[in-house]
Amino acid sequence: MRDTTLSSQETPTGSINIEELPVDIVEDQELVYHQLCSADSFDDLEGKPFHINGTHLAVFKYDEKYYAVDNRCPHMGYPMSQGSIRDGVLICHWHHWEFDLKSGGCFLASGDDLKAFPVELRDDGYLYVGLAKGEREAARRRVIDQGKRALERGLKDRSTFFIAKAVTALRDAGATPNEIIHQGLHYGTHKSSDGWSSGVTILTLAANLWDDVDPKDHNLFLVHGLSQISRRSSGSARPYRAPFPRMEDAHDLETLLRWFRYFIEKRHSGAAERILLTLKDRDYDKSVIADFIYTAATDFYFTGDGHAIDFANKMFEALDYVEWEGAYEILRPIVVDLVGRTRHEETSRWADAVPVLEPVFERLDSIWDDNQTNECDLDISGFTQTLLGDEFEPTVKVVEEKLRAGVDPRDICRAMTYASAIRTARFHLKNEGDWHDVANIYSYAHGLYQAFGYAPSANLLRGIFHGVVFLAYLRWLNMPAARIPKPGQRLDETYDSEKQMLDRLQEFADFQKVFEAEILVNQYLEEGYDIRSLKHTLSHILLREDAELHMFQVLEVAFRHYDLTEDAEEKRMHMLAATRYITAQKLMKNILWSTENAERLARGELLNERDDD
Ligand code: FES
């Protein structure tokens, strides 16, 4: 049987950019034998590349025999057909990995083997190579397994380039984003003794924002999260902890919660971790675990500049994304955040707030009872202005009144998020304040909004009051207040298309022309252009830089709350906040370059070729 079908248009992982020879196929019982070419077209030691239905082969003549191996070096994809043979050892000409030509075994202990294929010289004088019937799928799985091992190595070696290469190979081989994100989350939570880190947060954000990002930036997003994980991981596993032994007369939740809060207060992370693991082991609902964590997070004032709430939210989003697979590891780091981060009642900055808030906290149960009994709508836009007041004491009073009247706590969180967007948009570049502060309240308010979705409770109300105080503290970041583009404000230039506007936006970002970028976004929104394209562009502006956590957080909150509201001014303010935050930061582009190089390799371009001729 002859079949000359070639998949020359396909571009599987590591497809090579050199001429490949046509083949014919002949079936055997288990293998399908493909005719390659006449045996006497080979010189001794010579390698030739072939491509058979998605399988790349390097075929060699050595010592009067013929050998075939995968043509893609498992290190970085260099075509093995361009390698050389010395004493039966096939040498890759890029970084000198060495392989047994016959079996494909790699001489480097940590290196992956090359897949070897049987070659027959038949009576017709032609060479035939045997590929298993499922070879294409097997090759795809090999590339995925190889990619996962390569990703593990990249994470361990803290090499952005190796991570990028592994991600590109995995995605080209059809690995789902979930597989990659899951691996990264497991590595980041297991191979560290830290809290919920920036890397696992960014990876969770990649999952959340997947559809808001241009598909051509998806790999880049994954590489951002994974490379931050590699930097924050020690490489050694977190100390082992187990749930409590099972028993018939199990402790009630009240006791476990009391213990959990006690051990968090005493900063005894091991004990608190065991309680969380016990909850998981006993199959308690997510709302129970969330209640434990949010109660402990709000037992202290604005724990960790709001990161305890924010990271707990990200942890639950990550757990939902992987459907709680591997939850025992993913649950543990948050305890470190609960015990180890700043408790603001211990700081001088909050000394004025504690005497105001403590009496309110003594009334929490009655506030909660009233809130659950009554019902009242909130004018989110109007209430946002209340939250932006200079003094927190009157605002605290109004918040208590609104809650007692039955306003949904999530609506107050939405107003707090809107107010935080305004704080961000009004952050003056001349202000020497910390950009992280505005990002922290913005992501905290959103995290609290999510927390009330998971586990609403009287105790969680404390988080609202903490946020109210911090928003007031941040008023000085708006002194002087930056200008916000006025409705109808335009730059003195014209644009022929949406694309031209978005290209210009990227140029403004390149030169940190923050206000020009805001005016342009303002115009874009007013003229009703495609919001999806704007989201892609803002994401790209962020992803092409070596962006740090807060930039990602701001982007997500802006996008989510843009989608949540019908109010045009609220939508505008969220997008202006994101534009301002992202264009005001000037960073490096190392992650972009590593990912681009990995993608070039996967397309078969050779990095060792000069591109400056
Ligand atoms: S050794 Fe083959 S690509 Fe590096």
Residues whose N, C-alpha, C, O or C-beta is under 5 A from the ligand:
A	BS01	FES	C73 H75 M76 G77 Y78 C92 W94 H95 H96 W97
